Amino acid sequence: MVISYGKPENRLPHFQRPNLAFDIQQYTIGNLNWEITFVAPEGEEAKEDACHYIYLCKKRPEADKMAANWVQVEQQLKQAEEQDEKYKAKL
């Protein structure tokens, strides 16, 4: 389970990498004045300025085989980090 301010378009790609195999359920919790005011299931709108997102990730049976893709994912992450560093150096 992950609880995050991160919106699904920013967080889901991390849970859907080629080395992972999860069934993901996503929920949105509205948070106003530190009280839970509503729970919106996936697909329903919530007030984005005051939300937490819950991601329930259940390991699928093929997950152990997919872990072999880690080398590929690690290379992609390193390339992305290098690109970020080059971009920051230009600023």
C-alpha positions in Angstrom: 0.0 0.0 0.0 1.2 3.5 -0.9 -0.3 6.7 0.3 0.9 9.7 -1.6 0.1 13.3 -2.7 1.4 12.0 -6.1 -1.3 12.0 -8.8 -1.9 8.8 -10.7 -0.4 10.1 -13.9 2.9 10.7 -11.9 2.8 7.6 -9.7 1.3 4.7 -11.7 4.3 4.6 -14.2 6.5 3.7 -11.3 4.3 0.7 -10.4 4.0 -0.4 -14.0 7.6 -0.8 -14.9 8.7 -3.9 -16.9 10.2 -5.5 -13.8 7.0 -5.4 -11.8 3.7 -7.2 -12.0 1.0 -5.7 -9.8 -2.8 -5.6 -9.8 -3.4 -2.0 -8.7 -6.4 -0.6 -7.0 -6.5 3.2 -6.7 -8.4 5.4 -4.3 -8.6 9.1 -3.6 -9.0 10.5 -0.1 -10.1 14.1 0.3 -8.4 15.7 3.2 -9.7 19.0 4.6 -8.6 20.2 8.1 -6.9 16.9 8.7 -10.2 15.0 8.7 -11.1 12.5 6.1 -14.1 14.0 4.3 -14.7 11.4 1.6 -13.3 8.5 -0.2 -13.7 8.5 -4.0 -13.1 5.2 -5.8 -11.0 5.1 -8.9 -12.6 7.1 -11.7 -14.5 9.5 -9.5 -13.6 13.1 -9.1 -12.1 14.5 -5.8 -10.9 17.9 -4.9 -7.3 17.7 -6.2 -6.0 20.5 -4.1 -6.6 18.6 -0.9 -6.1 14.9 -1.8 -4.1 11.9 -0.9 -4.0 9.0 -3.3 -3.9 5.3 -2.1 -2.5 2.7 -4.3 -3.1 -0.9 -3.3 -0.6 -3.2 -5.2 -1.1 -6.9 -5.2 1.7 -9.1 -6.6 0.6 -11.1 -9.6 1.8 -14.8 -10.0 4.2 -13.8 -12.8 6.0 -11.2 -10.7 9.0 -13.3 -9.9 9.7 -13.9 -13.6 9.2 -10.2 -14.4 11.9 -9.3 -11.9 14.5 -10.5 -14.4 13.8 -7.3 -16.3 15.4 -5.2 -13.6 18.7 -4.8 -15.5 16.7 -3.1 -18.4 14.8 -0.9 -16.0 17.9 0.1 -14.1 19.6 1.2 -17.4 16.5 3.3 -18.3 16.5 4.9 -14.9 20.2 5.8 -15.2 19.7 7.3 -18.6 16.8 9.4 -17.3 19.0 10.6 -14.4 21.8 11.5 -16.8 19.4 13.5 -19.0 18.1 15.3 -15.9 21.6 16.2 -14.9 22.4 17.5 -18.4 19.2 19.6 -18.3 20.0 21.0 -14.9 23.6 21.9 -16.0 22.2 24.0 -18.8 20.1 26.1 -16.5 
